[in-house]
Amino acid sequence: MNWVSILKYPLSLILGLTIQLLSYLLSTLLFLASPVIYIGHVVLYLTLLPLRILIKLQAFIYFMTGAVLVGATIGMILHFTGSTISQFLQIEESDEPRRARVKREILYSERQHPSFDYLEAQTEDHKFLPYSTILEEEENSHESG
């Protein structure tokens, strides 16, 4: 026998027992730490939830960003164009004070409620329209030969 084979058997036995003990220890630690790991997964899921929502809304966000930029650009162009045209045509606000607006309450309070008579309205309708306005024809009046 060789001295390597003599050392090989006890070393493999010691190494195997050490690995077995470490696996038992590791499985026990994982069992004890499983609630903490589960809570960590939940916290990570809740932390990354806004990013998942943003990923699902990515196309909509791109569209709205483009719409806002186009709207702001066109609005600024129209503002500067309008102000340039008003300066060119010398259109300025007048210094005269503006007339005060009439309140709606005043307009509505001055209403007059005329009396409504059905027969009177019916006779008024006949005053303006001649009786021969509507012509009725019989169905068989147009005979084809």
WOLINWO-V882576 format. One record per residue. N is the residue number from 1. RES is the residue in one letter. D_FIRST is the distance of its C-alpha to the first C-alpha in whole Angstrom. Layout:
N,RES,D_FIRST ; N,RES,D_FIRST
This chain:
1,M,0 ; 2,N,4 ; 3,W,7 ; 4,V,8 ; 5,S,7 ; 6,I,7 ; 7,L,11 ; 8,K,12 ; 9,Y,12 ; 10,P,15 ; 11,L,16 ; 12,S,17 ; 13,L,19 ; 14,I,21 ; 15,L,22 ; 16,G,23 ; 17,L,25 ; 18,T,26 ; 19,I,28 ; 20,Q,29 ; 21,L,31 ; 22,L,32 ; 23,S,33 ; 24,Y,35 ; 25,L,37 ; 26,L,38 ; 27,S,39 ; 28,T,41 ; 29,L,42 ; 30,L,44 ; 31,F,45 ; 32,L,47 ; 33,A,48 ; 34,S,49 ; 35,P,53 ; 36,V,53 ; 37,I,51 ; 38,Y,54 ; 39,I,57 ; 40,G,55 ; 41,H,55 ; 42,V,59 ; 43,V,60 ; 44,L,59 ; 45,Y,60 ; 46,L,64 ; 47,T,63 ; 48,L,63 ; 49,L,65 ; 50,P,68 ; 51,L,66 ; 52,R,66 ; 53,I,70 ; 54,L,70 ; 55,I,68 ; 56,K,70 ; 57,L,73 ; 58,Q,72 ; 59,A,75 ; 60,F,78 ; 61,I,77 ; 62,Y,77 ; 63,F,80 ; 64,M,82 ; 65,T,81 ; 66,G,83 ; 67,A,86 ; 68,V,86 ; 69,L,86 ; 70,V,88 ; 71,G,91 ; 72,A,91 ; 73,T,91 ; 74,I,94 ; 75,G,95 ; 76,M,95 ; 77,I,97 ; 78,L,100 ; 79,H,100 ; 80,F,101 ; 81,T,103 ; 82,G,105 ; 83,S,106 ; 84,T,106 ; 85,I,109 ; 86,S,110 ; 87,Q,111 ; 88,F,112 ; 89,L,115 ; 90,Q,115 ; 91,I,115 ; 92,E,114 ; 93,E,115 ; 94,S,118 ; 95,D,119 ; 96,E,122 ; 97,P,120 ; 98,R,119 ; 99,R,121 ; 100,A,120 ; 101,R,118 ; 102,V,120 ; 103,K,119 ; 104,R,118 ; 105,E,120 ; 106,I,123 ; 107,L,123 ; 108,Y,122 ; 109,S,125 ; 110,E,128 ; 111,R,127 ; 112,Q,130 ; 113,H,130 ; 114,P,132 ; 115,S,133 ; 116,F,132 ; 117,D,135 ; 118,Y,133 ; 119,L,137 ; 120,E,138 ; 121,A,134 ; 122,Q,135 ; 123,T,139 ; 124,E,137 ; 125,D,135 ; 126,H,138 ; 127,K,140 ; 128,F,137 ; 129,L,136 ; 130,P,139 ; 131,Y,139 ; 132,S,138 ; 133,T,135 ; 134,I,133 ; 135,L,134 ; 136,E,133 ; 137,E,133 ; 138,E,133 ; 139,E,131 ; 140,N,133 ; 141,S,135 ; 142,H,133 ; 143,E,134 ; 144,S,133 ; 145,G,135
